[in-house]
Amino acid sequence: DCAPTVSLTYFLPDKRKEGGEYVTKLGEIKEIDAYTRSVVFTDKTAIPIDSVRAITSPIFDSYSFEV
């Protein structure tokens, strides 16, 4: 069982001051956790769904999803 690689861009708030930056995570998604409302990668990185800006992957056949 091989999970497809995705590129997920999300907003990462600055812990010390107001604002933050957009960060892109490349990896394989393990699950979408409905309880914590997060996208969990196989390396256990969890990204809040509400922070996601874009998801791209070859599995989308050149389609990119932006919110």
Phi and psi in radians as a Rosetta constraint file:
Dihedral C 1 N 2 CA 2 C 2 CIRCULARHARMONIC -2.077 0.35
Dihedral N 2 CA 2 C 2 N 3 CIRCULARHARMONIC 2.083 0.35
Dihedral C 2 N 3 CA 3 C 3 CIRCULARHARMONIC -1.384 0.35
Dihedral N 3 CA 3 C 3 N 4 CIRCULARHARMONIC 2.445 0.35
Dihedral C 3 N 4 CA 4 C 4 CIRCULARHARMONIC -1.226 0.35
Dihedral N 4 CA 4 C 4 N 5 CIRCULARHARMONIC 2.576 0.35
Dihedral C 4 N 5 CA 5 C 5 CIRCULARHARMONIC -1.390 0.35
Dihedral N 5 CA 5 C 5 N 6 CIRCULARHARMONIC 2.365 0.35
Dihedral C 5 N 6 CA 6 C 6 CIRCULARHARMONIC -2.242 0.35
Dihedral N 6 CA 6 C 6 N 7 CIRCULARHARMONIC 2.744 0.35
Dihedral C 6 N 7 CA 7 C 7 CIRCULARHARMONIC -1.989 0.35
Dihedral N 7 CA 7 C 7 N 8 CIRCULARHARMONIC 2.047 0.35
Dihedral C 7 N 8 CA 8 C 8 CIRCULARHARMONIC -2.053 0.35
Dihedral N 8 CA 8 C 8 N 9 CIRCULARHARMONIC 2.103 0.35
Dihedral C 8 N 9 CA 9 C 9 CIRCULARHARMONIC -1.783 0.35
Dihedral N 9 CA 9 C 9 N 10 CIRCULARHARMONIC 2.293 0.35
Dihedral C 9 N 10 CA 10 C 10 CIRCULARHARMONIC -2.532 0.35
Dihedral N 10 CA 10 C 10 N 11 CIRCULARHARMONIC 2.837 0.35
Dihedral C 10 N 11 CA 11 C 11 CIRCULARHARMONIC -1.557 0.35
Dihedral N 11 CA 11 C 11 N 12 CIRCULARHARMONIC 2.219 0.35
Dihedral C 11 N 12 CA 12 C 12 CIRCULARHARMONIC -1.953 0.35
Dihedral N 12 CA 12 C 12 N 13 CIRCULARHARMONIC 1.886 0.35
Dihedral C 12 N 13 CA 13 C 13 CIRCULARHARMONIC -1.153 0.35
Dihedral N 13 CA 13 C 13 N 14 CIRCULARHARMONIC 2.577 0.35
Dihedral C 13 N 14 CA 14 C 14 CIRCULARHARMONIC -1.312 0.35
Dihedral N 14 CA 14 C 14 N 15 CIRCULARHARMONIC 2.298 0.35
Dihedral C 14 N 15 CA 15 C 15 CIRCULARHARMONIC -1.340 0.35
Dihedral N 15 CA 15 C 15 N 16 CIRCULARHARMONIC -0.320 0.35
Dihedral C 15 N 16 CA 16 C 16 CIRCULARHARMONIC -1.827 0.35
Dihedral N 16 CA 16 C 16 N 17 CIRCULARHARMONIC -0.429 0.35
Dihedral C 16 N 17 CA 17 C 17 CIRCULARHARMONIC -2.545 0.35
Dihedral N 17 CA 17 C 17 N 18 CIRCULARHARMONIC 3.023 0.35
Dihedral C 17 N 18 CA 18 C 18 CIRCULARHARMONIC -1.171 0.35
Dihedral N 18 CA 18 C 18 N 19 CIRCULARHARMONIC 2.537 0.35
Dihedral C 18 N 19 CA 19 C 19 CIRCULARHARMONIC 1.846 0.35
Dihedral N 19 CA 19 C 19 N 20 CIRCULARHARMONIC -2.792 0.35
Dihedral C 19 N 20 CA 20 C 20 CIRCULARHARMONIC 2.852 0.35
Dihedral N 20 CA 20 C 20 N 21 CIRCULARHARMONIC -2.727 0.35
Dihedral C 20 N 21 CA 21 C 21 CIRCULARHARMONIC -2.612 0.35
Dihedral N 21 CA 21 C 21 N 22 CIRCULARHARMONIC 2.795 0.35
Dihedral C 21 N 22 CA 22 C 22 CIRCULARHARMONIC -1.559 0.35
Dihedral N 22 CA 22 C 22 N 23 CIRCULARHARMONIC 2.310 0.35
Dihedral C 22 N 23 CA 23 C 23 CIRCULARHARMONIC -2.177 0.35
Dihedral N 23 CA 23 C 23 N 24 CIRCULARHARMONIC 2.561 0.35
Dihedral C 23 N 24 CA 24 C 24 CIRCULARHARMONIC -1.997 0.35
Dihedral N 24 CA 24 C 24 N 25 CIRCULARHARMONIC 2.238 0.35
Dihedral C 24 N 25 CA 25 C 25 CIRCULARHARMONIC -1.916 0.35
Dihedral N 25 CA 25 C 25 N 26 CIRCULARHARMONIC 2.238 0.35
Dihedral C 25 N 26 CA 26 C 26 CIRCULARHARMONIC -1.926 0.35
Dihedral N 26 CA 26 C 26 N 27 CIRCULARHARMONIC 2.220 0.35
Dihedral C 26 N 27 CA 27 C 27 CIRCULARHARMONIC 3.038 0.35
Dihedral N 27 CA 27 C 27 N 28 CIRCULARHARMONIC -2.935 0.35
Dihedral C 27 N 28 CA 28 C 28 CIRCULARHARMONIC -1.858 0.35
Dihedral N 28 CA 28 C 28 N 29 CIRCULARHARMONIC 2.302 0.35
Dihedral C 28 N 29 CA 29 C 29 CIRCULARHARMONIC -1.448 0.35
Dihedral N 29 CA 29 C 29 N 30 CIRCULARHARMONIC 2.252 0.35
Dihedral C 29 N 30 CA 30 C 30 CIRCULARHARMONIC -1.521 0.35
Dihedral N 30 CA 30 C 30 N 31 CIRCULARHARMONIC -0.782 0.35
Dihedral C 30 N 31 CA 31 C 31 CIRCULARHARMONIC -2.854 0.35
Dihedral N 31 CA 31 C 31 N 32 CIRCULARHARMONIC 2.844 0.35
Dihedral C 31 N 32 CA 32 C 32 CIRCULARHARMONIC -1.862 0.35
Dihedral N 32 CA 32 C 32 N 33 CIRCULARHARMONIC 1.995 0.35
Dihedral C 32 N 33 CA 33 C 33 CIRCULARHARMONIC -1.575 0.35
Dihedral N 33 CA 33 C 33 N 34 CIRCULARHARMONIC 1.852 0.35
Dihedral C 33 N 34 CA 34 C 34 CIRCULARHARMONIC -1.203 0.35
Dihedral N 34 CA 34 C 34 N 35 CIRCULARHARMONIC -0.535 0.35
Dihedral C 34 N 35 CA 35 C 35 CIRCULARHARMONIC -1.181 0.35
Dihedral N 35 CA 35 C 35 N 36 CIRCULARHARMONIC -0.818 0.35
Dihedral C 35 N 36 CA 36 C 36 CIRCULARHARMONIC -1.629 0.35
Dihedral N 36 CA 36 C 36 N 37 CIRCULARHARMONIC -0.038 0.35
Dihedral C 36 N 37 CA 37 C 37 CIRCULARHARMONIC 0.916 0.35
Dihedral N 37 CA 37 C 37 N 38 CIRCULARHARMONIC 0.957 0.35
Dihedral C 37 N 38 CA 38 C 38 CIRCULARHARMONIC -2.436 0.35
Dihedral N 38 CA 38 C 38 N 39 CIRCULARHARMONIC 2.724 0.35
Dihedral C 38 N 39 CA 39 C 39 CIRCULARHARMONIC -1.664 0.35
Dihedral N 39 CA 39 C 39 N 40 CIRCULARHARMONIC 2.171 0.35
Dihedral C 39 N 40 CA 40 C 40 CIRCULARHARMONIC -1.930 0.35
Dihedral N 40 CA 40 C 40 N 41 CIRCULARHARMONIC 2.177 0.35
Dihedral C 40 N 41 CA 41 C 41 CIRCULARHARMONIC -1.540 0.35
Dihedral N 41 CA 41 C 41 N 42 CIRCULARHARMONIC 2.885 0.35
Dihedral C 41 N 42 CA 42 C 42 CIRCULARHARMONIC -1.109 0.35
Dihedral N 42 CA 42 C 42 N 43 CIRCULARHARMONIC -0.380 0.35
Dihedral C 42 N 43 CA 43 C 43 CIRCULARHARMONIC -1.530 0.35
Dihedral N 43 CA 43 C 43 N 44 CIRCULARHARMONIC 0.191 0.35
Dihedral C 43 N 44 CA 44 C 44 CIRCULARHARMONIC 1.327 0.35
Dihedral N 44 CA 44 C 44 N 45 CIRCULARHARMONIC 0.104 0.35
Dihedral C 44 N 45 CA 45 C 45 CIRCULARHARMONIC -1.158 0.35
Dihedral N 45 CA 45 C 45 N 46 CIRCULARHARMONIC 2.277 0.35
Dihedral C 45 N 46 CA 46 C 46 CIRCULARHARMONIC -2.049 0.35
Dihedral N 46 CA 46 C 46 N 47 CIRCULARHARMONIC 2.221 0.35
Dihedral C 46 N 47 CA 47 C 47 CIRCULARHARMONIC -2.081 0.35
Dihedral N 47 CA 47 C 47 N 48 CIRCULARHARMONIC 2.194 0.35
Dihedral C 47 N 48 CA 48 C 48 CIRCULARHARMONIC -1.043 0.35
Dihedral N 48 CA 48 C 48 N 49 CIRCULARHARMONIC 2.308 0.35
Dihedral C 48 N 49 CA 49 C 49 CIRCULARHARMONIC -1.000 0.35
Dihedral N 49 CA 49 C 49 N 50 CIRCULARHARMONIC -0.659 0.35
Dihedral C 49 N 50 CA 50 C 50 CIRCULARHARMONIC -1.177 0.35
Dihedral N 50 CA 50 C 50 N 51 CIRCULARHARMONIC -0.268 0.35
Dihedral C 50 N 51 CA 51 C 51 CIRCULARHARMONIC -1.585 0.35
Dihedral N 51 CA 51 C 51 N 52 CIRCULARHARMONIC -0.211 0.35
Dihedral C 51 N 52 CA 52 C 52 CIRCULARHARMONIC -1.228 0.35
Dihedral N 52 CA 52 C 52 N 53 CIRCULARHARMONIC 2.293 0.35
Dihedral C 52 N 53 CA 53 C 53 CIRCULARHARMONIC -1.854 0.35
Dihedral N 53 CA 53 C 53 N 54 CIRCULARHARMONIC -0.671 0.35
Dihedral C 53 N 54 CA 54 C 54 CIRCULARHARMONIC -2.704 0.35
Dihedral N 54 CA 54 C 54 N 55 CIRCULARHARMONIC 2.592 0.35
Dihedral C 54 N 55 CA 55 C 55 CIRCULARHARMONIC -2.315 0.35
Dihedral N 55 CA 55 C 55 N 56 CIRCULARHARMONIC 2.221 0.35
Dihedral C 55 N 56 CA 56 C 56 CIRCULARHARMONIC -2.291 0.35
Dihedral N 56 CA 56 C 56 N 57 CIRCULARHARMONIC 2.637 0.35
Dihedral C 56 N 57 CA 57 C 57 CIRCULARHARMONIC -2.927 0.35
Dihedral N 57 CA 57 C 57 N 58 CIRCULARHARMONIC 2.629 0.35
Dihedral C 57 N 58 CA 58 C 58 CIRCULARHARMONIC -1.028 0.35
Dihedral N 58 CA 58 C 58 N 59 CIRCULARHARMONIC -0.425 0.35
Dihedral C 58 N 59 CA 59 C 59 CIRCULARHARMONIC -1.190 0.35
Dihedral N 59 CA 59 C 59 N 60 CIRCULARHARMONIC -0.271 0.35
Dihedral C 59 N 60 CA 60 C 60 CIRCULARHARMONIC -1.551 0.35
Dihedral N 60 CA 60 C 60 N 61 CIRCULARHARMONIC 0.087 0.35
Dihedral C 60 N 61 CA 61 C 61 CIRCULARHARMONIC 0.885 0.35
Dihedral N 61 CA 61 C 61 N 62 CIRCULARHARMONIC 1.011 0.35
Dihedral C 61 N 62 CA 62 C 62 CIRCULARHARMONIC 1.243 0.35
Dihedral N 62 CA 62 C 62 N 63 CIRCULARHARMONIC 0.236 0.35
Dihedral C 62 N 63 CA 63 C 63 CIRCULARHARMONIC -1.740 0.35
Dihedral N 63 CA 63 C 63 N 64 CIRCULARHARMONIC 2.369 0.35
Dihedral C 63 N 64 CA 64 C 64 CIRCULARHARMONIC -2.126 0.35
Dihedral N 64 CA 64 C 64 N 65 CIRCULARHARMONIC 2.408 0.35
Dihedral C 64 N 65 CA 65 C 65 CIRCULARHARMONIC -1.828 0.35
Dihedral N 65 CA 65 C 65 N 66 CIRCULARHARMONIC 2.185 0.35
Dihedral C 65 N 66 CA 66 C 66 CIRCULARHARMONIC -2.227 0.35
Dihedral N 66 CA 66 C 66 N 67 CIRCULARHARMONIC 2.564 0.35
